[in-house]
Amino acid sequence: MQYHLNPDLKIIKSGYDGNPYRSNRFVGPYTSQNRNLYLKGLVWVFSSIWSKKNKKKDTYRLKVHQITQFPELEQNCIIWLGHASFYIQLNGVRIICDPCLTAPPFVKRICPVPVSLDKLQVDYLLLSHGHYDHFDKKSIRMLARYPIEALVPLNMGRLLHAISPKIRIQEAAWYQQYKTRNHVDIFFLPAHHWHRRHLTDTNKVLWGSFLIRTSDITIYFAGDTAYNQHFSEIQNLFKRIDYAILPIGAYDPPFIMRNNHMNPEQAIHAFTDLNARYLIPMHYGTFDLTNETYGAPVRWLNRLKDQDNLYLNNKIIQLNPGIIYPF
């Protein structure tokens, strides 16, 4: 067994040797175990026939607000761009997380993009993993027209250089801190997930989540993840988390998705484990990815909120794409 990390970056967890690596693939306790995947996929294909009927009946759609102008750099804010794509502005630093502002191959986009790609200019590109709905070549290519630095998992650099050789890149293992500026700290942390972009590259690139911190605000961006104890581990390292951006969709059928994604109830458990002040849900209502209807995740989340009004009502911030949320 080997252990990989970036020797040029700071390790923030005592005694951490790096991500386990065997036979040119990342392994470990937070690796999705997709056994019998092809058989399960066949069952999924047949089950999705029935789900299409329910989707046609579901009238839920996200209310998208077109962005005509971004806030001044002095204003700290977050803007949901749909799915897992977020624009974050802190201390004059512009960050974009997992931009997928077109549509992945063979996937239908349900809601429009709230901004024109040619209007987006950022300093840091954060990519949690290489799946097509988080790592979109067209979006990255458009962003790379301006000077940009990518903060990414181990072994992702070659994928980015194939898109644009000019992109500056820092690769990190879990529990490492990137070198950043303007008193904005960015850390790469675990997620329970996996990597694949074609048939033979399973887990050859790492995956994970991010924590973004200034002296006043701490934001956790979960990327794609199943529920596991890594949320509690992250809380032990970062006692104060103001905003937890957590996925609530792409959970049906559970016999496949429970090893990869969270449902709304699991997202609440993760939010509790993180001991965060506010939950911002994501990963729903944008693409037709799985069997649940477009509005099912947010309805489920609202039922949970109604069951515990005192605890959840003032803690969940449901953004609409394009809305500028100031910190």
C-alpha positions, -999 to +999 in steps of 0.1 A: +000+000+000+012+035-009+001+068+005-001+099-017-001+136-009+013+168-021+046+174-002+044+211-010+012+216+009+005+218+046-012+187+063-038+198+089-045+164+104-019+151+129-003+118+117-020+118+083+003+101+057-019+107+027-045+090+007-041+052+004-032+042-032-030+007-046-026-006-081-028+030-095-061+036-078-072+054-047-088+032-020-099+036+016-129+038+039-146+065+020-145+048-014-180+040-028-183+002-032-202-002-064-204-040-066-225-057-093-227-022-109-237-035-144-264-057-131-278-029-109-276-006-138-297-029-159-323-030-131-321+008-129-328+011-166-361-008-162-371+010-130-365+044-147-393+036-172-418+039-143-401+070-129-406+089-162-444+088-157-441+105-123-416+131-136-441+142-163-467+148-135-443+168-114-447+205-121-419+216-097-393+238-113-366+260-098-372+297-101-341+310-119-330+346-118-308+358-145-276+375-133-271+408-152-243+421-129-221+406-102-217+424-069-187+446-062-156+427-050-160+442-016-193+424-010-191+389+004-217+367-012-227+333-026-247+326-057-261+292-066-257+285-103-277+252-102-269+216-093-235+217-074-222+249-091-216+279-068-200+313-072-185+325-039-170+359-032-149+364-001-124+391+008-122+402-028-115+366-040-138+351-066-143+313-063-164+289-084-172+253-073-179+224-096-190+245-126-214+225-149-232+253-168-241+233-198-254+197-195-235+164-190-235+139-219-269+122-224-285+142-195-313+167-198-310+201-181-343+210-164-337+247-155-318+274-174-283+286-164-286+319-145-256+335-161-238+337-194-205+318-194-187+348-210-196+370-180-179+347-155-145+356-143-130+340-112-097+336-093-100+301-080-117+270-096-126+243-071-133+208-085-144+182-061-142+152-085-142+142-121-178+131-128-194+149-157-220+168-138-192+184-117-163+186-141-176+201-173-151+207-201-170+235-218-175+254-186-138+250-176-126+260-210-147+292-209-135+301-174-099+295-185-100+324-210-090+345-180-061+339-156-073+312-132-059+288-106-075+254-101-076+238-066-082+201-073-077+165-060-046+145-066-041+133-102-066+157-117-041+181-132-036+161-164-074+163-171-073+201-167-042+206-188-058+186-216-086+213-216-063+243-211-025+241-206-025+277-192-045+268-160-023+270-129-030+239-107-026+229-071-034+192-063-041+181-028-047+150-007-074+150+020-066+171+050-042+195+031-044+232+028-039+250-005-017+280-009-041+310-014-042+347-009-062+376+006-066+357+039-089+332+024-079+297+035-090+267+014-087+231+026-093+197+008-113+172+029-128+138+025-160+127+008-175+093+004-176+089-033-155+078-064-141+088-097-147+077-132-149+095-166-144+064-189-144+026-186-108+022-174-100+051-151-121+042-120-106+060-089-073+069-106-082+105-096-090+114-061-124+130-050-133+151-019-149+182-004-137+218+004-137+241+034-133+278+027-124+301+056-118+337+064-115+354+098-153+359+097-169+332+076-164+294+072-181+276+043-181+238+038-188+225+003-195+188+003-192+180-034-208+146-041-209+123-011-227+095+006-233+098+043-204+086+065-184+095+096-162+119+077-186+147+086-179+142+123-141+140+115-144+174+097-162+189+127-135+178+150-110+197+129-131+228+123-152+236+153-169+265+137-187+260+103-212+288+094-226+274+061-227+238+050-235+233+014-248+197+012-264+176-016-299+164-011-308+148-045-299+119-069-308+093-043-332+070-062-329+041-067-313+037-033-298+002-040-273+021-063-273+057-050-269+051-012-232+044-018-227+077-037-252+103-027-273+115+003-310+119+005-325+148+025-327+130+058-291+119+055-281+155+046-298+166+079-277+141+098-245+154+080-255+189+089-259+179+126-226+161+125-209+192+112-225+213+138-230+240+112-251+271+117-269+270+083-276+244+057-277+253+020-291+224+000-279+216-036-277+189-062-314+189-071-338+204-096-312+210-123-305+178-142-326+147-149-301+123-133-319+097-113-354+083-106-368+108-081-390+135-095-376+170-098-393+184-067-391+153-045-358+162-027-370+197-016-404+184-006-388+158+016-365+184+031-395+206+038-413+178+056-383+172+078-382+210+085-419+210+095-414+180+118-388+200+139-397+236+135-377+249+164-345+234+151-346+236+114-369+264+103-343+291+107-313+270+097-321+260+061-314+285+034-331+274+002-315+295-026-329+299-061-303+299-089-291+334-096-301+350-063-273+369-047-271+359-010-249+383+010-229+372+041 
